[in-house]
Structures are given as structure tokens and as C-alpha cells.
Amino acid sequence: MSTVLHDKLFMRLDDLPVLAHMTYDASADPYAVTVAFTDGTFVYAEWRLDRGMLRDGMRRPVGEGDVRVRPGVHIELCGQADFTVAEDSLQRFLERTYEMVPEGEERVDMDALVARLLAG
């Protein structure tokens, strides 16, 4: 069974459509979703976001500092970029991540994590 889930979602930054490649890698980091903002060929930015924060942000404002999520689904990065995404699209993606790894069953391989940190 694959531990990696990929999806493409369209977000909006003001009036500009932005293609976001969403990745959930349960074996690398079961707590996070990686979002790569791209034009289809070039990745302009990549962020790792807490999947619980994304889920909770659909119901109430959450976050502080560089990442905040609030209903409607607004994902604010660095207090300057405010991306919106269709709630149903994000909900479907997150549901699939929770089917792979239910909340409370996340496990991190500490040996592999330390090895990656030391190698980088």
C-alpha cells in the first residue's frame, strides 16, 4: 500500500488562479501536508502545513505566526499571501489522508528522521 497521496487543487491568490500540488507522505511526516505552488512546470514555493490545522481552520480561525487558516478556506502565509481554496476539494483531500493514517495513529520513525537531519 502506498504511503504517499498526491492531488492538484486550484487556489486563488487575489484574482490569480494558482495550481497547488498537495502531497501527504505518511511515512515521512504523518502530521503534515506539503503544498507546492506551481505554474505546472516550475515550483515557486513549497510549504509544509499541519494537516490538523488545515482541517480545524475550515471550522474556526487557527494558527499564529507565519501560517494561519480560517473558514472560507483562507490559508495565510507570512501575513501577506492569502490563498483561498474550495472547501470541498480540500476536505476530500484531507479525508483521504485521515483514511491512510487516522488521527492519533500518527507515528514518526525517529531513527530515519535523525538520519535525514544529519545528512542534510
C-alpha positions as a Markdown table, in Angstrom:
| # | Residue | x | y | z |
|---|---|---|---|---|
| 1 | Met | 0.0 | 0.0 | 0.0 |
| 2 | Ser | 1.3 | 3.4 | -1.0 |
| 3 | Thr | 2.0 | 5.9 | 1.9 |
| 4 | Val | 2.0 | 8.9 | -0.5 |
| 5 | Leu | -1.0 | 10.7 | -1.6 |
| 6 | His | -0.9 | 13.4 | -4.4 |
| 7 | Asp | -3.6 | 15.8 | -5.6 |
| 8 | Lys | -3.9 | 19.0 | -7.5 |
| 9 | Leu | -6.1 | 21.8 | -6.2 |
| 10 | Phe | -6.7 | 25.2 | -7.7 |
| 11 | Met | -6.3 | 28.1 | -5.2 |
| 12 | Arg | -6.7 | 31.8 | -5.7 |
| 13 | Leu | -4.2 | 34.5 | -4.7 |
| 14 | Asp | -6.3 | 37.6 | -5.0 |
| 15 | Asp | -7.7 | 37.3 | -8.5 |
| 16 | Leu | -4.9 | 35.0 | -9.8 |
| 17 | Pro | -5.5 | 31.2 | -10.1 |
| 18 | Val | -2.7 | 29.2 | -8.6 |
| 19 | Leu | -2.1 | 25.5 | -9.1 |
| 20 | Ala | -1.2 | 23.8 | -5.8 |
| 21 | His | 0.2 | 20.3 | -5.7 |
| 22 | Met | -0.8 | 18.7 | -2.4 |
| 23 | Thr | 1.3 | 15.8 | -1.1 |
| 24 | Tyr | 0.8 | 13.7 | 2.0 |
| 25 | Asp | 3.6 | 11.3 | 2.8 |
| 26 | Ala | 2.5 | 9.2 | 5.8 |
| 27 | Ser | 5.9 | 7.6 | 6.2 |
| 28 | Ala | 8.0 | 10.8 | 6.0 |
| 29 | Asp | 5.7 | 13.1 | 8.1 |
| 30 | Pro | 2.2 | 11.9 | 9.0 |
| 31 | Tyr | 1.3 | 15.2 | 10.6 |
| 32 | Ala | 1.9 | 17.4 | 7.6 |
| 33 | Val | 0.7 | 18.2 | 4.1 |
| 34 | Thr | 3.2 | 19.7 | 1.6 |
| 35 | Val | 1.8 | 22.3 | -0.8 |
| 36 | Ala | 3.9 | 23.2 | -3.8 |
| 37 | Phe | 2.7 | 26.3 | -5.6 |
| 38 | Thr | 3.4 | 25.9 | -9.3 |
| 39 | Asp | 2.5 | 27.0 | -12.8 |
| 40 | Gly | 2.6 | 23.4 | -13.9 |
| 41 | Thr | 6.3 | 23.2 | -14.6 |
| 42 | Phe | 8.1 | 25.5 | -12.1 |
| 43 | Val | 7.7 | 25.3 | -8.4 |
| 44 | Tyr | 7.6 | 28.8 | -7.0 |
| 45 | Ala | 7.2 | 27.9 | -3.3 |
| 46 | Glu | 6.7 | 24.9 | -1.2 |
| 47 | Trp | 5.2 | 24.9 | 2.3 |
| 48 | Arg | 4.7 | 22.1 | 4.8 |
| 49 | Leu | 1.4 | 22.7 | 6.6 |
| 50 | Asp | -0.1 | 20.8 | 9.6 |
| 51 | Arg | -3.0 | 18.7 | 8.4 |
| 52 | Gly | -4.9 | 19.1 | 11.7 |
| 53 | Met | -4.5 | 22.9 | 11.4 |
| 54 | Leu | -5.9 | 22.7 | 7.8 |
| 55 | Arg | -8.9 | 20.6 | 9.0 |
| 56 | Asp | -9.6 | 22.8 | 12.0 |
| 57 | Gly | -9.2 | 26.0 | 10.0 |
| 58 | Met | -12.2 | 25.1 | 7.9 |
| 59 | Arg | -14.3 | 25.5 | 11.1 |
| 60 | Arg | -12.6 | 28.2 | 13.1 |
| 61 | Pro | -9.5 | 30.5 | 12.8 |
| 62 | Val | -6.3 | 28.7 | 13.8 |
| 63 | Gly | -2.6 | 29.5 | 13.7 |
| 64 | Glu | -0.2 | 32.2 | 14.6 |
| 65 | Gly | 3.0 | 33.4 | 13.1 |
| 66 | Asp | 3.7 | 32.5 | 9.5 |
| 67 | Val | 0.7 | 30.2 | 8.9 |
| 68 | Arg | -2.9 | 30.9 | 9.7 |
| 69 | Val | -6.0 | 29.2 | 8.4 |
| 70 | Arg | -9.6 | 30.5 | 8.7 |
| 71 | Pro | -13.0 | 29.4 | 7.4 |
| 72 | Gly | -13.8 | 30.1 | 3.8 |
| 73 | Val | -10.8 | 28.3 | 3.4 |
| 74 | His | -8.2 | 31.0 | 3.6 |
| 75 | Ile | -4.6 | 30.0 | 4.1 |
| 76 | Glu | -2.5 | 33.0 | 5.0 |
| 77 | Leu | 1.3 | 32.7 | 4.7 |
| 78 | Cys | 3.7 | 35.1 | 6.2 |
| 79 | Gly | 0.9 | 37.6 | 6.9 |
| 80 | Gln | 1.0 | 38.7 | 3.2 |
| 81 | Ala | -0.2 | 35.9 | 0.9 |
| 82 | Asp | -3.9 | 35.0 | 1.4 |
| 83 | Phe | -4.7 | 31.9 | -0.7 |
| 84 | Thr | -8.3 | 30.7 | -0.9 |
| 85 | Val | -9.3 | 27.1 | -1.9 |
| 86 | Ala | -12.6 | 25.4 | -2.4 |
| 87 | Glu | -13.5 | 23.8 | 0.9 |
| 88 | Asp | -14.9 | 20.6 | -0.7 |
| 89 | Ser | -11.7 | 20.0 | -2.6 |
| 90 | Leu | -9.5 | 20.4 | 0.5 |
| 91 | Gln | -12.0 | 18.4 | 2.6 |
| 92 | Arg | -11.8 | 15.5 | 0.2 |
| 93 | Phe | -8.0 | 15.5 | 0.2 |
| 94 | Leu | -7.8 | 15.7 | 4.0 |
| 95 | Glu | -10.4 | 12.9 | 4.4 |
| 96 | Arg | -8.1 | 10.7 | 2.2 |
| 97 | Thr | -5.1 | 11.5 | 4.5 |
| 98 | Tyr | -7.1 | 10.5 | 7.6 |
| 99 | Glu | -8.2 | 7.3 | 5.9 |
| 100 | Met | -4.5 | 6.5 | 5.4 |
| 101 | Val | -3.5 | 7.5 | 8.9 |
| 102 | Pro | -6.3 | 8.2 | 11.4 |
| 103 | Glu | -5.8 | 11.0 | 13.9 |
| 104 | Gly | -4.0 | 9.7 | 16.9 |
| 105 | Glu | -2.3 | 6.9 | 15.0 |
| 106 | Glu | 0.5 | 9.0 | 13.5 |
| 107 | Arg | 4.0 | 7.6 | 14.1 |
| 108 | Val | 7.3 | 9.1 | 13.2 |
| 109 | Asp | 10.4 | 6.9 | 12.6 |
| 110 | Met | 12.8 | 8.8 | 14.8 |
| 111 | Asp | 15.9 | 7.0 | 13.5 |
| 112 | Ala | 15.0 | 7.9 | 9.9 |
| 113 | Leu | 14.3 | 11.5 | 10.9 |
| 114 | Val | 17.6 | 11.9 | 12.7 |
| 115 | Ala | 19.4 | 10.3 | 9.7 |
| 116 | Arg | 17.7 | 12.8 | 7.3 |
| 117 | Leu | 18.6 | 15.7 | 9.5 |
| 118 | Leu | 22.2 | 14.7 | 9.9 |
| 119 | Ala | 22.5 | 14.1 | 6.1 |
| 120 | Gly | 21.1 | 17.5 | 5.2 |
